[in-house]
Structure formats: structure tokens, C-alpha cells
């Protein structure tokens, strides 16, 4: 990355802070934002001094984690797969309404401990400026409690769109992909999370994305699966009904519905407590 490109997007004060690092750790999810942070640091210091920490968890798509590994390798950055500490947190595994806060806190502690172990002097993560304004993102609020973790994109005032534009300039191949979000969001709040259930949702959604549905969610309610796509893809979903059914049934979703309200960011799925005593009417 040329210094000219970097100066176009980040203030001098942010660049100066990043350049002062001798060895850094980046919390790398495999998403666009954290990929941009990894690329920035690999351009400002020796790539071997950039350490990407990726938490392995069944709450994420394995394809994104694999892609993240190839990306780090292409930059000469060391990737460190770490066990997701949230898998041992009851509030996360029981899919509570506060799961994001507990998950972020557990991962933040683990990240700082890892950074201490390799004597890194800077710990980074990929939140952007829009994330900080979003009141629904409980995990982002945790970052305020952990000032040791620096968010250069947010600090530099980069919006989601700006980050995507920068990612395109950096030749990050998935710069225009829609975010997938944690797989816990596919289940009702209060529904215990299990690896097998999350994995089959991930496989079905990934197959649908490969089939051309760039933004798609499969929300699960017992034996029923509800397909959510944006309004712009609703007609396509209806006309390709047989193809969608085949993908869903391959993963065991034998009762597949289409949500006519469409996919909307931040709209909660049904809560487990709302189902008590009423499942016979579903």
C-alpha cells in the first residue's frame, strides 16, 4: 500500500500512532474491516511483526476463516488461530440478549493476554466509525472498557462505505461482500447454541450466496427455517423456489418459509420466551 493512499483515508495522528508500533496484534475476523487493518499494518511495518489473531468458533463461517488464512499468507503476516473463549461463557451459549457484550469481553481479555505473551506493544481491532454510532452493537460498547485495544478505522472517522472503498483500493477481493454476522443471530434469543445447528445454517447460507443471493439469512425456529433476503432479491427468491428448497433440504430444512417482510439489519428474530405454550399454533 502506498503512503499516498493511506494519507487519503487516515489522519496523520492515527498513522503516526500506528507507525510507532514495534510489534502489533490485530483481532482478525476475516471480515472486510479487520482485513483492512491487517493490510494497513503490513504496509507500515515488517509483515513478520504483524500478528493476526483469529478466534476459531462454530459461530462463524469456516469459509471466511479459511479465506482469512490465505489473505494473511499473501501479506506475509502470521495468523494465530485461537480457541473462541465465548464457547465457555454461559450467556453466549444460551444466546442471551447480552451475548455480544459477554463475547466481546471474553475475546478482548484473551486478545490482550495473547498480545502480552508475544510482547506486542499495540493491539488493534476493526470497528469503523458507523459501528460506534450504532446503539444496537453491545460488543462495541465493551471497547470503551478496554482502552488498551485501539480502533484505527473508527478513530480515523472511516464509515462503512469508506472502509469498503479503501478495501477495493487495497485489492481485497471481498471488498463488496455483505457482512454475515454471528450465527447466533439465526436462532431465537434464549435458544441454546449448538455446533451442529450453526454448521448446517452456515452451509446452507454459503450455498445460497454462491448461487447469487449476495445477502441472505436463514432464521431457525425448531423444525422450521425462515429465509430472509432484501426486497431487491425477493422476486428472485420466488422464481428460484425449487433451487432454494433443494439447498435447504440438503441441510435438513424440510419446512422452509420466505419472510415477506424481507431482511432488515438489526431486526430481531423471535425470542424463545415468546414461544412458550404457543408452539402448536406455529
Secondary structure, 3 states (H helix, E strand, C coil): CCHHHHHHHCCHHHHHHHHCCCCEEEECCCCHHHHHHHHHHHHHCCHHHEEEEEEECCCCCHHHHHHHHHHHHHHCCEEEEEECHHHHCHHHHCCCCCHHHHHHHHHHHHHHHHHHHCCCCEEECCCCHHHHHCCCCHHHHHHCCCCCEECHHHHCCCCHHHHHHHHHHCCCCCCCCCCCCCHHHHECCCCCCCHHHHHHHHHHHHHHHHCCCCCEEEEEECCEEEEEECHHHHHHHHHCHHHHHHHHHHCCCCEEEECCCCCCCCCCCCCHHHHCCCHHHC
